[in-house]
Amino acid sequence: MEYVLLPVLAYLAGSVLFAKQVASLKGVDLTKVGSKNPGATNVSRALGFRWGFVVFVLDALKGAIPALFAKEYYGSESIVYALTIIASVLGHNFPVFYSFRGGKGVATASGIAMVLSPFASLISIIIWILVFWKTRIVSVASISATIVFILVCFLIKVPTNALIASTFIGLLIIVRHYQNIKRLLKGQEHQFR
């Protein structure tokens, strides 16, 4: 039972969409604004960078805190740790509290990444900044940083279960960006100003 409890709690925590909470407090319906995505980037478009940053931090924490608990009590090589970090992102992407319609999981995965491998996380953050600075396209920066994180984790040989979990999360993030990828291929993806 204890092996199931933490992943379930992580999923429920992930299902709390802070973007929707913050936007509703400001009288904004995110489903009718910008990309219509309940994430930090869309909050930044609708309410400004400050509120987008607040949402990013809260989303990152809901990934990082369960990951820290799982790592501390079960170890980074345990299946509980792997299931917990996957559950956090699944909660954000498919939240039980919002008819399973959530975000793309980048911010939540970023919090997990800091726990899983601070070094790989730092490299991916640098890549995100460089790619965004060059393109001004958040989706390109996020996908690039995700791929780099997985590659670095593989190169530095993080524990197998954690590597499998992070690879699954990375692939899920890329799949969740399929509309962005379609627009990119057509040259129609919007730059962030």
LUMTI-396306 format. One record per residue (C-alpha): x, y, z; chain. Coordinates in Angstrom, 3 decimals, decimal comma. Layout:
REM LUMTI-396306
((X Y Z) "A");
...
//
This chain:
REM LUMTI-396306
((0,000 0,000 0,000) "A");
((2,779 2,420 0,875) "A");
((4,282 1,902 -2,580) "A");
((1,037 3,114 -4,162) "A");
((0,233 5,945 -1,766) "A");
((2,996 8,371 -2,750) "A");
((2,427 8,088 -6,530) "A");
((-1,323 8,595 -5,969) "A");
((-0,681 11,679 -3,829) "A");
((1,772 12,949 -6,461) "A");
((-0,882 12,525 -9,148) "A");
((-3,468 14,418 -7,077) "A");
((-0,985 17,220 -6,366) "A");
((-0,141 17,364 -10,064) "A");
((-3,835 17,656 -10,856) "A");
((-3,997 21,062 -9,154) "A");
((-3,661 23,494 -12,074) "A");
((-2,221 26,663 -10,570) "A");
((-2,537 28,444 -13,912) "A");
((-6,308 28,090 -13,749) "A");
((-6,389 29,095 -10,092) "A");
((-4,330 32,251 -10,614) "A");
((-6,155 33,215 -13,809) "A");
((-9,569 32,780 -12,216) "A");
((-8,521 35,009 -9,314) "A");
((-7,721 37,677 -11,896) "A");
((-11,012 37,095 -13,735) "A");
((-9,422 35,438 -16,780) "A");
((-10,590 32,236 -18,454) "A");
((-7,443 30,626 -19,864) "A");
((-9,491 28,409 -22,194) "A");
((-10,370 31,554 -24,147) "A");
((-6,982 33,288 -24,127) "A");
((-3,816 32,822 -26,182) "A");
((-2,913 29,162 -26,661) "A");
((-5,823 28,159 -24,351) "A");
((-3,298 26,020 -22,462) "A");
((-3,428 26,024 -18,625) "A");
((0,271 26,645 -18,170) "A");
((2,770 29,296 -17,128) "A");
((3,451 30,524 -20,670) "A");
((-0,196 31,243 -21,364) "A");
((-0,544 32,950 -17,982) "A");
((2,411 35,159 -18,954) "A");
((0,606 36,095 -22,168) "A");
((-2,684 36,795 -20,410) "A");
((-1,539 38,350 -17,126) "A");
((2,097 39,295 -17,575) "A");
((5,463 37,740 -16,814) "A");
((5,194 38,133 -13,033) "A");
((2,111 35,930 -12,776) "A");
((3,526 33,498 -15,294) "A");
((6,616 33,143 -13,114) "A");
((4,480 32,542 -10,015) "A");
((2,603 29,755 -11,810) "A");
((5,857 28,242 -13,099) "A");
((7,319 28,093 -9,582) "A");
((4,143 26,570 -8,100) "A");
((3,943 23,979 -10,892) "A");
((7,624 23,152 -10,430) "A");
((7,151 22,698 -6,684) "A");
((4,270 20,266 -7,131) "A");
((6,696 18,111 -9,102) "A");
((9,743 18,658 -6,903) "A");
((8,193 18,038 -3,477) "A");
((6,808 14,532 -4,162) "A");
((10,055 13,690 -5,963) "A");
((12,074 14,762 -2,917) "A");
((9,938 12,656 -0,594) "A");
((10,227 9,598 -2,840) "A");
((13,977 10,036 -3,253) "A");
((14,523 10,531 0,472) "A");
((12,430 7,611 1,701) "A");
((12,792 5,078 -1,107) "A");
((15,981 6,064 -2,931) "A");
((16,677 7,233 -6,467) "A");
((16,890 3,661 -7,746) "A");
((13,459 2,610 -6,469) "A");
((10,381 1,957 -8,556) "A");
((8,393 4,162 -6,150) "A");
((10,579 7,124 -7,065) "A");
((10,088 6,463 -10,785) "A");
((6,327 6,051 -10,436) "A");
((6,047 9,175 -8,268) "A");
((7,752 11,484 -10,747) "A");
((5,722 10,060 -13,624) "A");
((2,507 10,478 -11,608) "A");
((3,200 14,167 -10,942) "A");
((3,428 14,964 -14,641) "A");
((0,462 12,752 -15,525) "A");
((-1,534 14,671 -12,933) "A");
((-0,667 17,991 -14,543) "A");
((-1,304 16,745 -18,075) "A");
((-4,450 14,755 -17,265) "A");
((-5,857 16,308 -14,066) "A");
((-8,698 14,471 -12,382) "A");
((-10,066 17,815 -11,121) "A");
((-10,406 19,283 -14,636) "A");
((-11,900 16,469 -16,712) "A");
((-8,384 15,219 -17,532) "A");
((-7,631 18,324 -19,634) "A");
((-4,381 19,806 -18,449) "A");
((-1,156 21,405 -19,573) "A");
((2,002 20,139 -21,195) "A");
((3,973 19,366 -18,057) "A");
((7,111 21,415 -18,698) "A");
((7,127 23,354 -15,420) "A");
((6,214 20,307 -13,322) "A");
((8,907 18,281 -15,073) "A");
((11,396 21,101 -14,427) "A");
((10,866 20,756 -10,682) "A");
((11,334 17,002 -10,951) "A");
((14,468 17,502 -13,049) "A");
((16,102 19,594 -10,322) "A");
((15,627 16,704 -7,896) "A");
((16,527 13,953 -10,353) "A");
((19,761 15,544 -11,584) "A");
((20,697 19,153 -10,748) "A");
((23,580 18,959 -13,243) "A");
((21,426 17,774 -16,161) "A");
((18,787 20,297 -15,131) "A");
((21,303 23,160 -15,204) "A");
((22,482 22,152 -18,694) "A");
((18,893 21,973 -19,961) "A");
((18,093 25,392 -18,455) "A");
((21,062 26,891 -20,293) "A");
((19,874 25,258 -23,519) "A");
((16,335 26,584 -22,941) "A");
((17,631 30,130 -22,463) "A");
((19,910 29,992 -25,516) "A");
((17,267 28,518 -27,811) "A");
((14,590 30,926 -26,593) "A");
((16,954 33,884 -26,953) "A");
((17,654 32,824 -30,538) "A");
((14,113 31,888 -31,635) "A");
((11,731 33,589 -29,174) "A");
((9,602 30,439 -29,438) "A");
((8,812 28,799 -26,100) "A");
((7,861 25,419 -27,582) "A");
((11,179 25,073 -29,432) "A");
((13,107 25,983 -26,279) "A");
((11,089 23,542 -24,164) "A");
((11,428 20,627 -26,583) "A");
((15,164 21,287 -27,004) "A");
((15,736 21,453 -23,249) "A");
((13,734 18,248 -22,737) "A");
((15,809 16,308 -25,272) "A");
((19,066 17,628 -23,833) "A");
((18,017 16,683 -20,291) "A");
((17,351 13,079 -21,289) "A");
((20,635 12,845 -23,199) "A");
((22,651 14,246 -20,300) "A");
((20,924 11,878 -17,852) "A");
((21,896 8,997 -20,127) "A");
((25,507 10,191 -20,387) "A");
((25,978 10,682 -16,648) "A");
((24,282 7,343 -15,966) "A");
((21,472 8,252 -13,603) "A");
((19,787 5,196 -12,002) "A");
((17,963 3,039 -14,545) "A");
((14,431 3,467 -13,167) "A");
((14,875 7,233 -12,974) "A");
((16,253 7,298 -16,526) "A");
((13,289 5,290 -17,840) "A");
((10,863 7,587 -15,980) "A");
((12,524 10,778 -17,227) "A");
((12,575 9,423 -20,788) "A");
((8,854 8,636 -20,551) "A");
((8,153 12,135 -19,205) "A");
((10,281 13,701 -21,953) "A");
((8,469 11,800 -24,693) "A");
((5,133 12,765 -23,144) "A");
((6,130 16,440 -23,148) "A");
((7,130 16,245 -26,809) "A");
((3,861 14,497 -27,726) "A");
((1,907 17,155 -25,819) "A");
((3,561 19,737 -28,055) "A");
((2,259 18,077 -31,231) "A");
((0,131 21,102 -32,201) "A");
((3,163 23,362 -31,733) "A");
((5,257 20,998 -33,849) "A");
((2,623 21,069 -36,591) "A");
((2,670 24,885 -36,560) "A");
((6,473 24,892 -36,567) "A");
((6,562 22,684 -39,653) "A");
((4,188 25,111 -41,371) "A");
((6,162 28,145 -40,169) "A");
((3,139 29,348 -38,204) "A");
((4,312 29,030 -34,597) "A");
((4,057 32,342 -32,768) "A");
((7,073 34,007 -31,232) "A");
((6,820 35,152 -27,625) "A");
((7,161 38,908 -27,249) "A");
//
